[in-house]
Each structure stands twice: as structure tokens, then as C-alpha cells.
Amino acid sequence: MSEAQTPRAEWPLWEVFVRAKRGLSHVHAGSLHAPDPQLALRNARDLYTRRGEGVSVWVVRADDITASSPDERDSFFDPAGDKVYRHPTFYEVPDDVEYL
């Protein structure tokens, strides 16, 4: 049985990220099941950008995503806490900078 003929229940899960405007970051929009990347991309476009709110869509197999655990937040992010130079909180942002 080919991948396209695989029963829908066995299709892989894809995570969808949409960028609403140029200059903005992609934001997680949701998930969907599809047999291949091309169909996942088309379905994501149809499902998550129906009103023309997107300029770019990414689909990523959920199995390919590795994420930190919220339970390990303190120990995982603690090393950056004492490096204030990594956080530009002391800079002034000009008024004409729209997205930062």
C-alpha cells in the first residue's frame, strides 16, 4: 500500500506555522493530518489562511520537532538568567520601528 493509499487514521501529524505579514515571525496556527508534505501544505493553506491573512506557510512533521519540557523550565533556562547582556532591555527602541 503506498503512502497516498494509507488509511487516514495512519497519516502523520503536521504542525502548521503561518506568517501573517512580511517582517513578522511565523506563528503556530494548528495541526493537521496529511499523507505527504505537499498535501499538508495545501491543506494548511486552505484551512488556516482562508481569509488571505497569510503570506507564508510552513508545515513540519510533528515527529521531527524536539522541544524542551515546561517541567524543566528552571534548570533548562537558568544558565541564561545571569547574562543580562543577552537581553537588550537597556536599549531605547525608536518610535518608527514597527515590529521588533
C-alpha positions in Angstrom: 0.0 0.0 0.0 1.5 3.4 -1.0 1.7 6.3 1.4 -1.1 8.1 -0.5 -3.3 5.0 0.0 -2.6 4.8 3.7 -5.8 5.0 5.8 -6.4 8.5 7.0 -6.0 7.3 10.7 -2.4 6.5 10.0 -1.4 9.8 8.2 1.3 11.6 10.1 0.5 14.7 12.1 1.8 18.1 10.8 2.3 21.3 12.7 1.3 24.4 10.8 3.1 27.8 11.1 1.7 30.9 9.4 3.3 34.3 8.9 0.6 37.0 8.7 2.6 39.9 7.2 6.1 40.4 5.9 8.5 41.2 8.7 6.6 39.2 11.3 7.6 35.8 12.6 5.8 32.6 11.7 3.3 31.7 14.5 1.9 28.2 15.3 -1.6 28.1 13.8 -2.6 24.5 14.5 -2.2 20.9 13.4 -3.5 18.6 10.7 -3.1 15.1 9.3 -1.8 14.6 5.7 -0.1 11.8 3.8 2.8 13.9 2.4 4.4 17.4 2.7 2.7 18.8 -0.5 -0.8 17.9 0.6 -0.1 19.1 4.2 1.0 22.5 2.7 -2.1 22.7 0.5 -4.5 21.7 3.3 -2.7 24.1 5.7 -3.2 26.9 3.2 -6.9 26.1 2.8 -7.6 25.6 6.5 -5.5 28.4 8.1 -5.4 31.2 5.6 -8.9 31.2 4.2 -9.3 35.0 4.6 -6.0 35.8 3.0 -4.3 36.5 6.3 -1.1 34.7 5.5 1.9 35.5 3.3 3.9 32.3 4.1 3.0 28.9 5.5 5.3 26.2 7.0 4.4 22.6 7.7 6.6 20.4 9.8 6.0 16.8 10.8 5.3 16.7 14.5 7.7 13.7 14.8 10.5 16.0 13.7 10.0 18.6 16.4 12.0 18.4 19.6 11.0 20.7 22.4 12.0 21.5 25.9 9.7 20.4 28.7 7.8 23.0 30.7 8.6 21.0 33.8 12.3 21.6 33.2 12.0 25.3 32.7 14.1 26.5 35.6 17.0 24.2 35.1 16.9 24.4 31.3 16.8 28.3 31.0 18.7 29.1 34.2 22.2 29.4 32.6 21.0 32.5 30.6 19.5 34.2 33.6 22.8 35.7 34.8 23.8 37.0 31.4 22.0 40.3 31.2 23.9 41.4 28.2 21.8 38.8 26.2 18.6 40.8 26.9 18.6 44.2 25.3 16.3 45.8 27.9 18.5 48.9 28.3 18.2 50.0 24.6 15.6 52.5 23.5 13.5 51.5 20.6 12.9 54.3 18.1 9.2 55.1 17.6 9.3 54.4 13.8 10.3 50.7 14.4 7.1 48.9 13.9 8.0 45.3 14.6 10.8 44.2 16.8 
